[in-house]
């Protein structure tokens, strides 16, 4: 996610939303000021999480999202990296 996404609780809020939706994966800050997230789970839940990530928590201002499909990693839970 690009925009005002670091220092606004994005990763913590993403972890809470992931738990609510029952998806697994991770979120991490990148050196370029973006947040990177990987999500896996049931297709409908992943789609719902992707929609949430496009807006983020109230303090965030997501300007652009780059999304790619990747192979599942059989993650358990959602971790903040």
Phi, psi and omega in degrees: 000135179252152178125208176272084188236354176252145180078016182235013180079019184300311185294319179295317179293323178296319179297318179295318179294320178299317178298317180299321183273347181076029177257160180246167176144212183202164173220139179213150173283142176250157183298336182276007178092001178267170171244132178250133178230144171239133185225137174217154181155202178297139185307317180295320180291321178296318178297320178294321178294320178299320178296319178296316181299331180292344179242323180071191180286168184305325183282347182275158173226093181279122181260332184200145177234129169260127182231138177224146171276134177231163178291140177300149180247009182054045178292155174236124181077182180233123184245151175259122183254000000 
